[in-house]
Amino acid sequence: MTCTEVTAEPLTLREVHVVIAVDDEPAVLASLKRLLRREPYTLLTTQDPGQVLAWVSNQDVSLVICDQRMPKMLGTELLEAVAERSPTTARVLFTGFPGSTVLLRGMKEGLQLLLYKPWNNEALRRMIRFILHEREMRRMTRGDRLNQGEPQ
């Protein structure tokens, strides 16, 4: 998925969503908070990968957006741990270093999106909504199958 593949109109979300952003740079987190403050979901931010794992373990998290290069843990490692704890949580990796083989490994392991810093604000807003909307559609489809007695 690329910026140009996301709809021009923001999608309406019907569920309550929690989005987590983790980055070791406070300025990046502050920028994300400003950018996403009016969006229709709860945004949690942290510099601590351990906090992300605690949040994912204790609540329904729709999306984790993670920096690749952090001092305590690589983003791909954190997102693997997120996937183990919450397989339905969408995962997006931020990086300022395109072309890394570590990133290619992460893409093979189920990342929904790889974003490069600096990002386009409007495209990021739309992509987050698109990912959350897709999650809602998957849940509705799965719920419909369950209501009809079909296996998951």
C-alpha positions, 0 to 999 in steps of 0.5 A: 500500500502506498500513499496514492492507493489510499482514498482521498476522502477520510473514511468514517470509523464505527468502532472505538480504536486505540493507536499506539505510537512508539519512537525514541525521539520525543519530537516525533511523538509530539509531532504525531500527537499534534497531527492526530489530536482531532482524529476519531481514535485514542492515540497513546505515545511512548518512548518505551517498547516495554510500555507498548507490550503492556498496553497491547497485553491489557487492552484491545489495540488496533494499530501500533506505529513503531520506529525501527531504530530505538536504543532498547529494541529494534522496531521489527523486534517490537512488532514481532512481540506485538504480533505474538501477543495480539495477532489482530493488531495492525503494525506499521514501521517508521524508518528514516533509513530506507533499504535496510535488509532488517526492514525487508525481514519485517515486511515478510513478517506481516507489517501492514505498512512501511513509512519513511520519515519525514512523512506526509501529514495528510497521507499518514492520517488517511493511511491510519484511517484506512488501516483501522477501517480495514480492521473493522471490515475484517471484524464485521466479516468474521462476525457475520461468518460466526453468526452464520455458524461458519468456522473462523 
